[in-house]
Amino acid sequence: QFFLGADVKDEKITVGGWLETTELDVFSFIKNYKQKGINNIFCTDVSKDGKLLGPSIELYKKIIHQIPNVNLIASGGVSSNED
C-alpha cells in the first residue's frame, strides 16, 4: 500500500521541512492523487504539530466531506486521549 503525505498549513500544502507554504490547496492535492489510485492519506496540520493544542478537526472534516472514500490518518496537535 502507498500513503500520500500531506503537510498542511492554512489548508495549503507545505514543503521544504514545512518552511515554505505553496499555493496548492490540500483538497486539490489529495483529489489529484486519489484520481491516480492513492486512497490512503497521512495529513499533518503543521501549525498544530508538536504544540499540544488539539487536532485540526474542522480541516479533517472538510477533507472527508470533499473527498469521500479516502482513508485519512490525521496528525498534529493531539494532546490527550479525548483528542
C-alpha positions as a printed Julia matrix, in Angstrom:
83×3 Matrix{Float64}:
   0.0    0.0    0.0
   1.01   3.56  -0.66
   0.29   6.51   1.62
   0.29  10.08   0.38
   1.77  12.51   2.89
   0.2   15.95   3.02
   1.78  18.55   5.29
  -0.66  21.44   5.53
  -0.82  24.97   6.9
  -3.93  27.11   6.41
  -5.28  24.46   4.0
  -2.2   24.85   1.75
   0.49  22.23   1.13
   3.84  22.95   2.79
   7.23  21.76   1.57
  10.89  22.02   2.49
  10.51  20.84   6.06
   7.38  22.97   6.48
   9.34  26.15   5.74
   7.54  27.01   2.51
   3.77  27.19   2.09
   2.69  26.63  -1.5
  -0.4   27.95  -3.29
  -1.68  24.38  -3.76
  -4.68  23.64  -1.57
  -4.83  20.32   0.23
  -8.13  19.35  -1.38
  -6.82  19.63  -4.95
  -3.61  17.88  -3.91
  -5.46  14.89  -2.44
  -8.02  14.74  -5.28
  -5.23  14.65  -7.86
  -3.58  11.63  -6.23
  -6.91   9.93  -5.49
  -7.63  10.03  -9.24
  -4.33   8.18  -9.69
  -5.47   5.44  -7.31
  -4.0    6.54  -4.0
  -6.65   6.38  -1.29
  -4.5    6.39   1.86
  -3.63   9.87   3.1
  -1.45  10.88   6.05
  -2.25  14.53   6.74
  -0.46  16.74   9.26
  -1.55  20.27  10.13
   1.94  21.66  10.7
   0.59  24.72  12.5
  -0.54  22.38  15.3
   2.1   19.65  15.23
   4.03  19.43  18.49
   2.05  22.19  20.19
  -0.48  20.04  22.06
  -3.28  22.47  21.14
  -5.68  19.83  19.82
  -6.06  18.46  16.28
  -7.47  20.37  13.32
 -10.78  18.55  13.4
 -12.55  21.05  11.12
  -9.85  20.65   8.46
 -10.09  16.88   8.6
 -13.9   17.0    8.43
 -13.65  19.19   5.31
 -11.24  16.74   3.67
 -13.53  13.77   4.39
 -16.59  15.72   3.19
 -14.97  16.93  -0.04
 -13.15  13.69  -0.82
 -15.35  10.73   0.13
 -13.93   7.24   0.49
 -10.44   8.42   1.37
  -8.59   6.66   4.2
  -7.36   9.59   6.27
  -4.8    9.42   9.04
  -4.78  12.79  10.77
  -1.87  14.04  12.84
  -0.74  17.13  14.66
  -1.92  18.76  17.84
  -3.02  15.69  19.78
  -2.69  16.41  23.49
  -4.92  13.84  25.22
  -7.0   10.7   24.73
 -10.06  12.91  24.23
  -8.5   14.32  21.05
